[in-house]
Amino acid sequence: MCSVLRSTVNDALEKAGYRVVNSPARSDVAVTAAAQPVENRVSREFGTTFAVRTYSIELNGEAPRLGEAVAMPPATTVSYDQSVGRERLNEKARLVAGDIVERVQAFVKKRK
């Protein structure tokens, strides 16, 4: 879950023209994401066992050099089965990444 979200966010930021660094001390805007498991549910449907996991994704942003918070989208959830629902996770990661890019762009525009 975390690796999919991280790579999707990095790609979205780079496509928007931002350079991605891994060190918060070197960044103008630092974004952190915490994905916490909320529920694991196993069910058997149509002769197939589904193990659906639900995660909560919480985002935080800050401009370390300015000591300012950067508004991020509210917490969200994603539910998917790892064996057949990978596209659902990928789509949610794209949506979250798009929201992050919008928030970073709004912060940069406000600071200019």
Secondary structure as GFF3:
##gff-version 3
##sequence-region A 1 112
A	DSSP	alpha_helix	2	15	.	.	.	ID=ss1
A	DSSP	three_ten_helix	24	26	.	.	.	ID=ss2
A	DSSP	beta_strand	30	45	.	.	.	ID=ss3
A	DSSP	beta_strand	48	63	.	.	.	ID=ss4
A	DSSP	beta_strand	68	70	.	.	.	ID=ss5
A	DSSP	beta_strand	76	81	.	.	.	ID=ss6
A	DSSP	alpha_helix	86	111	.	.	.	ID=ss7
###
